[in-house]
Amino acid sequence: MIRKTLNASRLQEEVSRRLQKLPEVNDEGVRIAVPRPKLQEPDKKGCNWTMKHFGNAAGLERSIAMVLEAVQAEYNLADEATGKEKDDPFALFDRKPE
């Protein structure tokens, strides 16, 4: 399967959306804090990003891992340095702190 590419904000939103749809999350009214994805060298499966340190996630580690694996199989993280930041020397001043 060829992965689609999303920027960090969209990947974060996608993981959050899928997590909130899980019955064990939705039924309990839990709101999981989803971290921003971090670019990495592609792993053995070809995924170029990871997420660590989810908040409010005690007892949901297995569900989070399953969602994360599914999203990583579908999407790669856009290298944002090849976009606006590459062409705009002032783009670094527009970025939000992480």
Helices and strands as residue ranges (DSSP letters): E 4-6, H 8-21, H 23-26, E 38-39, E 49-50, H 61-74, E 75-77, G 80-82, H 84-87, H 91-94
